[in-house]
Amino acid sequence: MAEKEGRKELFRALADPPEEFTPVPFWFLNDRPDQEKIAEQLKDIKAKGVDAIVLHPRIGIPEDVPYLSDAWFQTVRFIVKCADALGMKIVLYDEGMYPSGSAHGMVVAQNPDYASKGIRLSDRPEGGEVIAAFADGTYLVYGFTGGTIRGIHFGEDDGEAGAPKSADILNPDAVEAFIRLTHDRYYEELKECFGNTVIAFFTDEPCALGRNAAAYREWVPGLERELLAGGGRLSELKALFTGEKNATTALYHRLIKKHLRETFYARLSCWCASHGIALMGHPEASDDVEEELYFQIPGQDLIMRRVSPETGGLLEFDSVQAKLCADIARHLGRRRNANECFGVCSRKPWEWHFTGRDMIWYINWLSIRGVNLLVPHAFYYSTAGKRKEERPPDVGPNNIWWPHYRRISDYIKRLSFLMTDSVNGARIAVLVDNNRVPYREIACLYENQIEFNYLPVALLPECEVRDGRLCIREYAYDIVLDVYGLLEEDAERREGLSGVCVSASAPECCIPGLRSVLTDAPCPYLRAVCLKKWGTQMVLFSNEGEETVRTEVTLPQRAGLQLVDLWNGKAERAAVRQTEGGTAFSLLLPPCHVLLAVVEEAGAFDGECGKEEDVSAPGREPLDWTERFVLEERTDNRAVYRYRFLRETEEGTERFLVRGEEMAECFCNGKPAGVSFFGPHVFEIGSLLKDGENGVNEVKLMFTGSAANIFENAGLPFGLEKA
């Protein structure tokens, strides 16, 4: 696509984002299926700009609708038919309920020997096959773990008598049974929809041991011989149960993961590819690497607030997941990568206290790292009874922002569009291996706006060295950052990077020449990613901190800039000035906000510098009107305020902010003037104001409190923050 035409298409897509980039939420089918209710919900979901769902069976389905039964597929076929009529896509979830691999216990029911097995440390040589005997009189015993999965009927949850038995997904025969029972059956029922309405199968954190099997470790028959052949010592395996590490435990983990990839992931990947759909979902751990190579849509899950706004999103173990998954997709040439997000990310002690600010912070955090397919956890078919207590909150139809969800879905689409078919500006490749992914060691790169991409050592054979740079697909790296000394473990790896600059220290890379943009002061919470899409250069900024970023930013290009508000796709030309280093402009970016700067095409910028002023999305800082509003009405979870004024007697009336919690809707002279999902809330009302001496203007604000107030009587504050 020519640059000029590409730029036009880019702005058109930002104004009206394509359906392809929709969020794809888990839709918890968790109650008796009712066709009228199903059709109404899907129509409502579609109307909110959500064009695909993951069909996820969940606890609460009645027992007279058994999993994978004729009654189950009658419902599934109806859902797919409705989705097709609405122009929606369906991702099939491969389990009832999770972790994947057991077909709701049917694999074990078919053959009890397929139940999860593993090794445990025992005082007696009983209960299975003795793998090793230790000098202290203990034994490694291989036997059934008793592991289970979470089921779909009441009474089938963790610790309950009906919990389905988990299958040993390290056993090839058990995996083949799982595929026959699940994948083949879905294809038999829906084959005409595969590759069109049905686009993928979602597999969810597969686990060979099952849940509630903490005393066991994974094993496959004959693994002791593989360990010995690799230089391991069986006596060192005892460390698996004490938390110690040694050469044998390291070898053990490598071999187990290799077996799991070849036995489970490879089979599912091949099945999906041969049936015209993608394998999506995610492996068990945030730093799993080679498992992702088998996904047509690599994925991860951001759950349980393991990464959070209050800790900054850089120093947690799980903080690697979004960037790692996105970079694996880049280097594999996969267009999309996914993240199951928001699950159990509420603010304790309340299960439904998940704020609009939290949701947008997570969306921004994922997107700036390259995630381009968001899987919100979850939209609930039903919240009746105990269902509302099952891994809440609902982040869709049963939350306060649902009437305005179209704004959220369009916002997600714009970000996902930008992160698809684009190339980032990384000049540093950070080497990683299975479960060895640096994060604290490289936090300084984020904090100094220095881009990098994680590069698995498994992909080094696909790289080549050209002019001193390590090249793979569209990327050419000036520096290889080897924090963990992975190159020293393999002479062939070292030789393959001959002539490339290799560093072991991220701080050594924190130099101006490697920064994506320059700032006039340190901005440790500002993230900046350079993007090139359809011939157009852009920079996406995100503020992950708690304070507004105020700085002058310099981009290396000498050109004009268009600043795009990704909440509406509207662009305005920035006031810029030319410097020796490029083009500078004043950035004002509030917390939890992003801003897209699009570099104007060559020749469009006349070299004239605009006057210096703060620019953001949108414009200057508004006046604070919080104290002007008067409370008019207050109910259990809603507060209404009004302010009346003559335009001539007030300055700065076109744009204002108020401080308050949680969601705020604004009406000016009876007409909608916008909605804000978190404070401070900013509204533009200029086009709705009346002029003249008798032109009294009325602004109404309607605040809605947290869903925790509805479902848990939490009593969380809402409304204006009055002094």
Wavefront OBJ file of the C-alpha trace (Angstrom):
o trace
v 0.000 0.000 0.000
v 1.358 3.434 -0.962
v 2.240 5.673 1.983
v -0.349 8.341 1.188
v -3.160 5.837 0.696
v -2.013 3.903 3.750
v -2.239 7.041 5.866
v -5.798 7.699 4.703
v -6.805 4.116 5.483
v -5.176 4.369 8.890
v -7.157 7.464 9.869
v -10.357 5.919 8.486
v -9.795 2.831 10.620
v -9.126 4.932 13.716
v -12.357 6.837 13.134
v -14.380 3.661 12.548
v -12.386 0.690 13.877
v -12.875 -2.618 12.026
v -14.791 -5.488 13.638
v -11.765 -7.752 13.226
v -10.165 -6.108 16.257
v -13.075 -6.672 18.613
v -12.605 -7.813 22.179
v -13.492 -11.521 22.384
v -14.864 -12.032 25.904
v -15.447 -15.249 27.759
v -19.228 -15.648 27.719
v -19.994 -17.768 30.772
v -22.846 -20.089 29.817
v -23.699 -20.890 33.429
v -27.432 -21.547 33.712
v -30.235 -23.384 31.963
v -30.001 -22.523 28.266
v -33.005 -20.538 27.090
v -33.104 -19.758 23.396
v -34.936 -16.460 23.755
v -32.515 -15.266 26.438
v -29.500 -16.441 24.426
v -30.678 -14.618 21.304
v -31.388 -11.419 23.259
v -28.012 -11.462 24.993
v -26.052 -12.051 21.803
v -27.949 -9.248 20.067
v -27.167 -6.934 22.982
v -23.494 -7.938 22.999
v -23.253 -7.281 19.269
v -24.901 -3.873 19.689
v -22.162 -2.930 22.150
v -19.494 -3.431 19.474
v -18.447 -6.902 20.598
v -18.253 -9.018 17.451
v -16.996 -12.346 18.833
v -17.206 -14.433 22.002
v -15.526 -17.420 23.602
v -18.329 -19.899 24.329
v -17.329 -21.012 27.824
v -19.371 -23.642 29.724
v -19.318 -22.730 33.400
v -20.580 -23.881 36.788
v -24.346 -23.477 36.994
v -25.452 -25.494 33.961
v -28.163 -27.930 35.125
v -27.317 -31.626 35.259
v -29.971 -32.477 32.667
v -27.750 -30.710 30.107
v -24.654 -32.942 30.331
v -21.440 -31.717 28.761
v -20.977 -32.849 25.118
v -24.438 -34.466 25.133
v -27.075 -34.060 22.439
v -28.798 -31.504 24.678
v -25.523 -29.593 25.006
v -24.962 -29.491 21.263
v -28.535 -28.430 20.631
v -27.672 -25.294 22.596
v -24.269 -24.895 20.947
v -25.750 -25.121 17.467
v -28.345 -22.494 18.357
v -25.678 -20.136 19.711
v -23.540 -20.526 16.596
v -26.590 -19.995 14.378
v -27.474 -16.777 16.228
v -23.893 -15.559 16.054
v -23.714 -16.240 12.340
v -26.920 -14.290 11.725
v -25.487 -11.350 13.669
v -22.147 -11.463 11.868
v -20.339 -12.556 15.023
v -17.494 -15.055 15.403
v -17.290 -17.922 17.896
v -14.278 -19.331 19.712
v -15.010 -22.761 21.174
v -13.717 -23.507 24.667
v -12.305 -27.031 24.843
v -13.245 -28.061 28.380
v -16.048 -28.197 30.885
v -14.719 -26.227 32.864
v -10.929 -26.089 33.400
v -8.032 -26.881 33.245
v -8.166 -28.319 29.745
v -7.573 -31.902 28.715
v -10.151 -34.048 30.513
v -13.463 -33.549 28.668
v -15.290 -33.042 31.970
v -13.957 -36.349 33.288
v -15.028 -38.329 30.216
v -11.428 -39.210 29.296
v -10.977 -41.024 32.609
v -14.467 -42.512 32.426
v -13.478 -44.057 29.097
v -10.304 -45.560 30.581
v -9.458 -45.187 34.306
v -5.773 -45.632 33.481
v -5.893 -42.230 31.739
v -6.312 -40.421 35.074
v -3.612 -37.968 36.113
v -0.416 -39.552 37.377
v 2.741 -38.216 38.933
v 5.492 -38.870 41.428
v 5.389 -38.159 45.150
v 7.883 -38.417 47.972
v 6.760 -41.193 50.314
v 7.958 -42.888 53.490
v 6.758 -46.205 52.122
v 7.229 -48.057 48.812
v 3.464 -48.315 48.359
v 0.681 -46.899 46.223
v 2.369 -47.195 42.860
v 5.623 -47.876 41.047
v 8.819 -47.084 42.949
v 11.040 -44.914 40.745
v 13.868 -44.352 43.223
v 14.790 -45.215 46.809
v 16.812 -42.720 48.835
v 19.363 -43.300 51.575
v 17.131 -41.683 54.197
v 14.451 -44.331 53.661
v 12.138 -42.283 51.461
v 10.926 -43.221 48.002
v 9.795 -41.657 44.755
v 6.515 -43.372 43.931
v 4.712 -43.021 40.592
v 0.937 -43.316 40.817
v -2.444 -41.650 40.466
v -2.599 -38.093 41.803
v -6.330 -37.993 42.475
v -6.374 -34.690 40.605
v -9.602 -33.099 39.446
v -10.827 -30.183 37.361
v -13.541 -27.625 38.023
v -16.766 -28.887 36.456
v -19.880 -27.197 35.063
v -22.578 -28.392 37.489
v -23.067 -27.383 41.097
v -21.237 -29.872 43.314
v -18.319 -30.191 40.868
v -16.009 -27.482 42.169
v -12.660 -27.910 43.914
v -12.940 -30.198 46.920
v -16.493 -31.272 46.097
v -17.463 -34.901 45.593
v -18.560 -34.440 41.996
v -15.408 -32.704 40.724
v -14.490 -34.429 37.413
v -11.299 -36.467 37.337
v -8.417 -34.882 35.472
v -6.615 -36.713 32.680
v -2.898 -37.357 32.311
v -2.112 -35.115 29.355
v 1.450 -36.466 29.319
v -0.085 -39.742 28.134
v -0.501 -39.690 24.315
v -3.446 -42.098 24.475
v -5.265 -39.897 26.975
v -4.720 -36.852 24.762
v -6.034 -38.699 21.716
v -9.130 -39.624 23.728
v -9.578 -35.979 24.723
v -9.393 -34.879 21.085
v -11.847 -37.570 19.957
v -14.340 -36.711 22.673
v -14.084 -32.936 22.329
v -12.613 -31.625 19.099
v -13.872 -34.340 16.779
v -17.347 -34.110 18.286
v -17.515 -30.339 17.891
v -16.389 -30.699 14.287
v -18.996 -33.383 13.654
v -21.706 -31.035 14.902
v -20.427 -27.766 13.394
v -18.202 -28.670 10.453
v -19.958 -26.251 8.079
v -19.100 -23.373 10.459
v -15.404 -24.127 10.908
v -13.199 -21.489 9.334
v -16.006 -18.949 9.047
v -18.217 -18.467 12.104
v -16.077 -20.765 14.267
v -12.542 -19.372 14.206
v -10.628 -21.069 17.031
v -10.457 -23.506 19.936
v -9.424 -22.049 23.299
v -7.319 -24.298 25.550
v -6.924 -23.148 29.134
v -3.791 -23.649 31.277
v -3.433 -27.412 30.699
v -2.135 -29.255 33.757
v -1.055 -32.904 33.789
v -1.492 -33.383 37.544
v -4.944 -31.860 37.866
v -6.043 -29.544 40.639
v -5.649 -30.419 44.329
v -2.562 -32.546 43.684
v 0.098 -30.385 45.319
v 1.990 -33.382 46.731
v 2.823 -34.655 43.231
v 5.204 -33.728 40.428
v 4.786 -34.576 36.719
v 6.245 -37.804 35.354
v 6.202 -40.011 32.277
v 7.149 -43.691 32.150
v 10.825 -44.084 31.308
v 11.777 -40.547 32.300
v 14.393 -41.902 34.674
v 16.304 -43.277 31.683
v 16.149 -39.915 29.917
v 17.446 -38.198 33.033
v 20.360 -40.597 33.385
v 21.171 -40.298 29.680
v 21.277 -36.512 30.080
v 23.725 -36.676 32.968
v 21.157 -36.437 35.752
v 21.205 -38.258 39.066
v 17.992 -39.738 40.448
v 19.154 -38.979 43.974
v 18.876 -35.268 43.192
v 15.169 -35.518 42.305
v 14.282 -35.263 45.980
v 14.943 -31.550 45.601
v 11.692 -31.311 43.600
v 9.861 -31.584 46.919
v 12.077 -29.327 49.033
v 12.229 -26.302 46.760
v 15.938 -26.701 46.107
v 17.444 -26.561 42.630
v 20.206 -28.594 41.041
v 21.321 -29.783 37.618
v 18.967 -32.769 37.678
v 15.873 -30.754 38.586
v 16.696 -28.312 35.777
v 16.995 -31.225 33.337
v 13.787 -32.735 34.727
v 11.799 -29.559 34.059
v 13.171 -29.278 30.515
v 12.235 -32.881 29.732
v 8.754 -32.663 31.258
v 7.973 -29.513 29.307
v 9.276 -31.134 26.128
v 6.965 -34.110 26.659
v 4.011 -31.820 27.367
v 4.624 -29.779 24.226
v 4.967 -32.823 21.994
v 2.146 -34.831 23.564
v -0.464 -32.135 24.130
v 0.209 -28.786 22.465
v 1.555 -30.169 19.185
v -1.436 -32.481 18.754
v -3.967 -29.732 19.412
v -2.114 -27.331 17.139
v -2.061 -29.812 14.261
v -5.738 -30.648 14.739
v -6.776 -26.988 14.623
v -4.605 -26.216 11.596
v -5.983 -29.189 9.690
v -9.561 -28.095 10.425
v -9.179 -24.497 9.283
v -9.175 -22.790 12.675
v -6.611 -21.465 15.161
v -5.407 -22.851 18.452
v -5.643 -20.082 21.008
v -5.646 -19.941 24.790
v -2.632 -19.982 27.043
v -0.185 -22.246 28.867
v 0.048 -22.554 32.635
v 2.819 -20.071 33.534
v 3.438 -16.437 32.584
v 7.025 -17.190 31.544
v 6.294 -20.303 29.476
v 8.055 -19.811 26.152
v 8.180 -22.810 23.837
v 4.561 -23.775 24.510
v 3.586 -20.557 22.736
v 5.258 -21.733 19.535
v 2.360 -24.155 18.953
v -0.417 -21.566 19.124
v -1.655 -20.030 15.896
v -2.714 -17.210 18.235
v -0.242 -17.197 21.145
v -1.805 -16.179 24.438
v -1.507 -15.524 28.147
v -3.794 -14.631 31.043
v -3.699 -11.635 33.354
v -5.547 -12.730 36.481
v -5.889 -12.207 40.231
v -4.298 -8.752 40.135
v -0.857 -10.354 39.867
v 0.072 -7.229 37.940
v -1.593 -4.067 39.180
v -1.648 -0.271 38.897
v -0.590 0.165 42.510
v 2.665 -1.771 41.978
v 3.484 -0.247 38.599
v 3.423 -3.275 36.310
v 7.188 -3.826 35.954
v 8.510 -5.661 38.990
v 6.064 -8.561 39.380
v 6.951 -12.041 38.133
v 3.849 -12.050 35.940
v 4.742 -8.683 34.401
v 6.593 -10.468 31.566
v 3.548 -12.190 30.140
v 2.076 -9.571 27.803
v 5.335 -8.443 26.238
v 6.717 -11.986 26.027
v 3.651 -13.361 24.267
v 3.423 -10.437 21.843
v 7.108 -10.690 20.950
v 6.908 -14.427 20.347
v 4.049 -13.704 17.946
v 6.143 -11.027 16.188
v 9.060 -13.367 15.673
v 6.839 -16.229 14.508
v 5.006 -14.004 12.045
v 1.664 -14.528 13.812
v -0.663 -11.569 13.231
v -2.492 -11.811 16.537
v -1.701 -12.602 20.140
v -4.256 -12.799 22.915
v -4.650 -12.160 26.607
v -7.402 -13.455 28.867
v -7.652 -10.391 31.083
v -9.397 -8.974 34.173
v -10.183 -12.360 35.784
v -10.511 -11.957 39.571
v -8.716 -8.591 39.341
v -10.994 -6.893 41.854
v -9.865 -4.764 44.784
v -10.106 -6.823 47.960
v -11.968 -7.449 50.159
v -14.782 -7.025 47.621
v -15.081 -9.500 44.733
v -16.966 -7.063 42.483
v -14.852 -3.977 43.207
v -13.218 -3.672 39.798
v -13.108 -0.042 38.760
v -13.281 1.573 35.362
v -9.815 2.974 36.025
v -8.510 -0.540 36.686
v -10.005 -1.878 33.465
v -8.592 0.899 31.299
v -5.188 0.683 33.008
v -5.033 -3.026 32.151
v -6.158 -2.405 28.562
v -3.431 0.216 28.131
v -0.813 -1.929 29.895
v -1.496 -4.891 27.620
v -1.739 -2.882 24.412
v 1.446 -0.843 24.781
v 3.298 -4.169 25.129
v 1.847 -5.466 21.875
v -1.215 -7.512 22.840
v -3.763 -7.127 20.047
v -6.603 -9.512 20.947
v -8.211 -8.981 24.331
v -10.301 -11.731 25.933
v -12.168 -10.074 28.819
v -12.956 -12.397 31.729
v -15.941 -12.417 31.665
v -19.501 -11.736 30.484
v -21.999 -13.750 32.594
v -25.068 -15.350 31.035
v -26.536 -15.404 34.543
v -25.704 -13.957 37.959
v -28.470 -15.844 39.757
v -27.657 -17.312 43.159
v -24.115 -18.569 43.605
v -23.250 -17.810 39.990
v -22.426 -14.209 40.851
v -19.812 -15.534 43.320
v -17.990 -17.685 40.745
v -14.770 -15.875 39.802
v -16.321 -12.396 39.616
v -16.664 -9.749 38.495
v -18.661 -9.681 35.310
v -16.918 -6.957 33.287
v -19.689 -6.666 30.717
v -23.500 -6.908 30.802
v -23.799 -7.035 34.596
v -21.527 -4.101 35.355
v -22.249 -0.407 35.571
v -20.562 0.587 32.311
v -22.551 -1.778 30.075
v -24.904 0.881 28.617
v -21.765 2.651 27.351
v -19.682 -0.404 26.493
v -19.554 0.563 22.817
v -17.024 3.246 23.778
v -14.872 0.649 25.510
v -15.062 -1.880 22.679
v -14.181 0.787 20.094
v -11.262 1.915 22.268
v -9.990 -1.666 22.422
v -10.432 -2.029 18.665
v -8.345 1.063 17.942
v -5.496 -0.134 20.125
v -5.614 -3.677 18.729
v -5.705 -2.292 15.187
v -2.564 -0.246 15.848
v -0.755 -3.275 17.257
v -1.614 -5.539 14.307
v 0.434 -5.592 11.076
v 2.737 -2.941 12.509
v 6.449 -3.071 13.320
v 7.777 -1.563 16.524
v 11.027 0.345 16.927
v 12.958 -2.138 19.069
v 16.718 -2.227 18.464
v 17.463 -4.496 21.438
v 16.673 -8.217 21.577
v 16.429 -9.613 25.118
v 17.239 -13.327 25.082
v 14.856 -15.641 26.940
v 14.370 -19.351 27.429
v 11.692 -21.516 28.999
v 10.824 -20.001 32.384
v 13.891 -17.781 32.274
v 12.607 -14.358 31.322
v 14.154 -11.242 32.894
v 11.907 -8.506 34.209
v 13.391 -6.607 37.167
v 16.758 -6.639 35.413
v 15.339 -4.770 32.417
v 12.821 -2.441 34.083
v 15.159 0.476 33.356
v 14.487 0.032 29.630
v 10.778 0.706 30.133
v 11.550 3.614 32.451
v 13.815 5.262 29.871
v 11.491 4.750 26.877
v 13.888 2.237 25.309
v 12.159 -0.388 23.219
v 13.159 -4.038 23.206
v 11.701 -7.347 22.118
v 11.995 -10.653 23.929
v 13.639 -13.243 21.648
v 13.483 -16.964 22.565
v 16.763 -18.814 22.089
v 14.702 -21.497 20.329
v 14.271 -19.018 17.452
v 17.956 -18.152 17.085
v 18.375 -20.721 14.262
v 15.860 -18.656 12.260
v 17.906 -15.473 12.696
v 20.763 -14.263 10.537
v 23.484 -11.701 11.073
v 23.618 -8.843 8.561
v 25.949 -5.862 8.912
v 26.460 -6.568 12.602
v 22.743 -6.763 13.359
v 20.699 -9.801 14.376
v 17.808 -10.075 11.924
v 14.568 -12.036 12.064
v 11.544 -11.219 9.900
v 11.002 -7.425 9.925
v 13.303 -6.834 12.882
v 17.015 -5.997 12.975
v 18.623 -5.727 16.401
v 21.742 -3.680 17.125
v 22.205 -5.220 20.571
v 21.471 -8.642 22.040
v 20.891 -8.380 25.789
v 21.765 -11.686 27.474
v 20.968 -11.096 31.145
v 20.981 -14.773 32.132
v 24.039 -15.866 30.160
v 22.033 -18.099 27.826
v 24.645 -17.810 25.084
v 27.299 -19.244 27.392
v 25.318 -22.466 27.713
v 25.672 -23.375 24.051
v 28.748 -22.834 21.889
v 26.660 -23.008 18.718
v 24.503 -20.143 19.948
v 27.569 -18.009 20.639
v 29.062 -18.711 17.242
v 25.782 -17.866 15.520
v 25.913 -14.346 16.948
v 29.477 -13.635 15.895
v 29.798 -9.978 14.979
v 26.715 -8.867 16.941
v 27.038 -6.599 19.973
v 26.117 -8.650 23.062
v 25.551 -7.077 26.475
v 24.723 -8.587 29.854
v 23.524 -5.356 31.463
v 20.359 -3.410 30.703
v 21.622 -0.222 32.418
v 24.510 -0.163 29.931
v 21.897 0.130 27.180
v 20.229 3.173 28.744
v 21.781 5.738 26.441
v 20.054 8.546 24.496
v 20.819 6.948 21.138
v 18.615 3.949 21.968
v 15.630 5.867 23.332
v 12.457 5.847 21.234
v 11.853 9.469 22.182
v 13.717 12.019 24.275
v 12.146 13.783 27.266
v 13.381 16.932 28.966
v 13.172 15.223 32.375
v 13.109 11.605 33.596
v 9.668 10.038 33.118
v 9.885 6.554 34.664
v 6.162 5.838 34.254
v 5.919 7.005 30.645
v 5.933 4.244 28.048
v 6.631 5.024 24.395
v 6.464 2.646 21.445
v 7.383 3.615 17.888
v 5.164 1.970 15.296
v 5.224 1.771 11.526
v 2.074 0.631 9.786
v 1.143 1.003 6.131
v 4.103 3.340 5.625
v 3.078 5.670 8.440
v 5.328 6.408 11.427
v 3.643 6.758 14.825
v 4.471 6.859 18.518
v 2.066 5.499 21.121
v 2.463 6.989 24.608
v 1.012 5.550 27.817
v 1.132 6.846 31.382
v 1.296 3.884 33.783
v 1.884 6.014 36.878
v -0.277 7.860 39.395
v 0.770 11.408 38.424
v 0.282 13.428 35.240
v 3.282 13.370 32.907
v 4.350 16.882 31.924
v 7.388 16.974 29.690
v 8.703 18.102 26.339
v 9.054 15.116 24.047
v 11.353 15.042 21.035
v 10.776 12.619 18.172
v 13.654 11.926 15.768
v 11.625 12.805 12.662
v 11.417 16.376 11.392
v 7.751 16.659 10.575
v 4.382 17.807 11.769
v 2.408 15.686 14.199
v -1.223 14.676 14.400
v -2.339 13.755 17.927
v -5.124 11.172 18.038
v -7.547 10.663 20.919
v -8.127 6.904 20.849
v -11.459 7.247 22.664
v -12.986 8.792 19.555
v -10.384 8.523 16.773
v -10.262 12.292 16.292
v -6.957 13.945 15.392
v -5.691 17.456 15.993
v -2.472 19.017 14.804
v 0.131 19.490 17.517
v 2.026 22.690 18.200
v 5.619 21.653 17.571
v 9.053 23.191 17.316
v 12.090 21.991 15.434
v 15.223 21.130 17.411
v 18.603 19.699 16.544
v 17.274 16.316 17.628
v 14.048 16.383 15.619
v 10.515 17.536 16.407
v 9.535 18.564 19.937
v 6.134 19.096 21.500
v 4.790 19.554 25.020
v 3.153 16.420 26.365
v 0.559 16.504 29.104
v -0.642 12.970 29.773
v -2.844 12.199 32.792
v -2.594 8.874 34.621
v -4.203 5.916 32.871
v -4.255 7.697 29.504
v -2.669 6.980 26.150
v -1.930 9.293 23.234
v -1.080 8.481 19.628
v 1.259 10.837 17.765
v 1.156 10.307 13.993
v 4.052 11.723 11.983
v 2.789 13.717 9.010
v 3.858 12.660 5.547
v 6.883 14.226 3.892
v 6.009 17.620 2.442
v 2.920 18.095 4.595
v 4.892 20.023 7.218
v 5.916 23.510 6.154
v 8.618 23.936 8.770
v 6.697 26.638 10.639
v 6.687 25.980 14.352
v 3.477 26.466 16.227
v 3.385 28.321 19.511
v 4.323 26.211 22.488
v 1.358 24.875 24.434
v 0.421 21.710 26.303
v -1.337 19.188 24.145
v -2.957 15.966 25.163
v -5.963 13.957 24.169
v -7.674 16.385 23.980
v -6.109 19.852 24.401
v -5.327 22.031 27.378
v -5.996 21.390 31.051
v -9.651 22.116 31.880
v -10.963 24.076 34.854
v -12.055 22.194 37.976
v -15.798 22.603 38.511
v -16.174 20.085 41.331
v -17.309 22.625 43.931
v -19.860 24.258 41.620
v -22.260 21.331 41.446
v -25.107 20.830 43.914
v -26.360 17.396 44.934
v -29.953 17.007 43.800
v -30.707 13.311 44.273
v -29.025 10.302 45.871
v -30.130 6.654 45.813
v -28.456 3.379 46.771
v -25.916 3.518 43.936
v -26.546 6.750 42.059
v -25.985 10.441 42.735
v -27.249 13.321 40.567
v -25.760 16.837 40.607
v -26.678 20.039 38.745
v -25.028 23.347 37.961
v -26.757 26.300 36.268
v -24.942 29.307 34.834
v -24.902 32.040 32.201
v -22.173 31.473 29.649
v -21.205 35.141 29.669
v -20.451 35.049 33.390
v -18.208 31.978 33.317
v -14.793 31.572 31.743
v -13.597 28.305 30.256
v -17.086 26.870 29.975
v -16.456 24.665 26.952
v -14.435 22.088 28.847
v -14.366 21.204 32.538
v -13.360 18.487 34.960
v -14.800 17.163 38.181
v -13.262 14.926 40.812
v -15.374 11.961 41.808
v -16.047 8.226 41.864
v -16.949 6.130 39.946
v -18.666 6.353 36.508
v -19.955 9.785 35.521
v -22.449 10.673 32.789
v -22.828 14.292 31.697
v -25.866 16.053 30.208
v -25.819 19.647 29.013
v -29.166 21.368 28.494
v -30.832 17.980 28.419
v -28.537 16.466 25.808
v -25.903 13.749 26.404
v -22.399 15.224 26.684
v -20.389 12.090 27.290
v -19.475 9.464 29.833
v -16.279 9.043 31.839
v -15.301 5.733 33.409
v -12.850 7.098 35.986
v -11.825 10.381 37.546
v -10.882 13.070 37.187
v -13.782 13.244 34.759
v -13.397 15.619 31.816
v -16.315 16.734 29.654
v -16.595 18.980 26.591
v -19.876 20.865 26.352
v -19.065 23.793 24.047
v -21.340 22.717 21.204
v -24.306 22.313 23.574
v -24.132 25.685 25.344
v -26.613 28.547 24.953
v -25.521 32.153 24.397
v -27.139 35.436 25.369
v -28.217 37.124 28.573
v -31.213 34.832 28.976
v -29.302 31.746 27.953
v -29.192 29.846 31.242
v -27.212 26.639 30.837
v -27.754 23.546 32.930
v -25.214 20.755 33.336
v -26.293 17.534 35.016
v -23.870 14.900 36.282
v -25.038 11.407 37.118
v -22.601 9.232 39.087
v -22.984 5.463 39.396
v -21.172 3.524 42.108
v -19.291 0.236 41.919
v -21.059 -2.994 41.037
v -19.824 -4.209 44.437
v -22.489 -1.987 45.977
v -25.129 -3.875 43.993
v -23.924 -7.455 44.387
v -22.209 -7.284 47.791
v -23.691 -4.252 49.571
v -20.124 -3.001 49.840
v -21.016 0.594 50.618
v -18.172 1.929 48.483
v -18.190 5.718 48.016
v -19.421 7.311 44.810
v -20.184 10.801 43.605
v -18.291 14.083 43.702
v -15.295 14.507 45.987
v -16.287 17.666 47.803
v -13.753 19.605 49.857
l 1 2 3 4 5 6 7 8 9 10 11 12 13 14 15 16 17 18 19 20 21 22 23 24 25 26 27 28 29 30 31 32 33 34 35 36 37 38 39 40 41 42 43 44 45 46 47 48 49 50 51 52 53 54 55 56 57 58 59 60 61 62 63 64 65 66 67 68 69 70 71 72 73 74 75 76 77 78 79 80 81 82 83 84 85 86 87 88 89 90 91 92 93 94 95 96 97 98 99 100 101 102 103 104 105 106 107 108 109 110 111 112 113 114 115 116 117 118 119 120 121 122 123 124 125 126 127 128 129 130 131 132 133 134 135 136 137 138 139 140 141 142 143 144 145 146 147 148 149 150 151 152 153 154 155 156 157 158 159 160 161 162 163 164 165 166 167 168 169 170 171 172 173 174 175 176 177 178 179 180 181 182 183 184 185 186 187 188 189 190 191 192 193 194 195 196 197 198 199 200 201 202 203 204 205 206 207 208 209 210 211 212 213 214 215 216 217 218 219 220 221 222 223 224 225 226 227 228 229 230 231 232 233 234 235 236 237 238 239 240 241 242 243 244 245 246 247 248 249 250 251 252 253 254 255 256 257 258 259 260 261 262 263 264 265 266 267 268 269 270 271 272 273 274 275 276 277 278 279 280 281 282 283 284 285 286 287 288 289 290 291 292 293 294 295 296 297 298 299 300 301 302 303 304 305 306 307 308 309 310 311 312 313 314 315 316 317 318 319 320 321 322 323 324 325 326 327 328 329 330 331 332 333 334 335 336 337 338 339 340 341 342 343 344 345 346 347 348 349 350 351 352 353 354 355 356 357 358 359 360 361 362 363 364 365 366 367 368 369 370 371 372 373 374 375 376 377 378 379 380 381 382 383 384 385 386 387 388 389 390 391 392 393 394 395 396 397 398 399 400 401 402 403 404 405 406 407 408 409 410 411 412 413 414 415 416 417 418 419 420 421 422 423 424 425 426 427 428 429 430 431 432 433 434 435 436 437 438 439 440 441 442 443 444 445 446 447 448 449 450 451 452 453 454 455 456 457 458 459 460 461 462 463 464 465 466 467 468 469 470 471 472 473 474 475 476 477 478 479 480 481 482 483 484 485 486 487 488 489 490 491 492 493 494 495 496 497 498 499 500 501 502 503 504 505 506 507 508 509 510 511 512 513 514 515 516 517 518 519 520 521 522 523 524 525 526 527 528 529 530 531 532 533 534 535 536 537 538 539 540 541 542 543 544 545 546 547 548 549 550 551 552 553 554 555 556 557 558 559 560 561 562 563 564 565 566 567 568 569 570 571 572 573 574 575 576 577 578 579 580 581 582 583 584 585 586 587 588 589 590 591 592 593 594 595 596 597 598 599 600 601 602 603 604 605 606 607 608 609 610 611 612 613 614 615 616 617 618 619 620 621 622 623 624 625 626 627 628 629 630 631 632 633 634 635 636 637 638 639 640 641 642 643 644 645 646 647 648 649 650 651 652 653 654 655 656 657 658 659 660 661 662 663 664 665 666 667 668 669 670 671 672 673 674 675 676 677 678 679 680 681 682 683 684 685 686 687 688 689 690 691 692 693 694 695 696 697 698 699 700 701 702 703 704 705 706 707 708 709 710 711 712 713 714 715 716 717 718 719 720 721 722 723
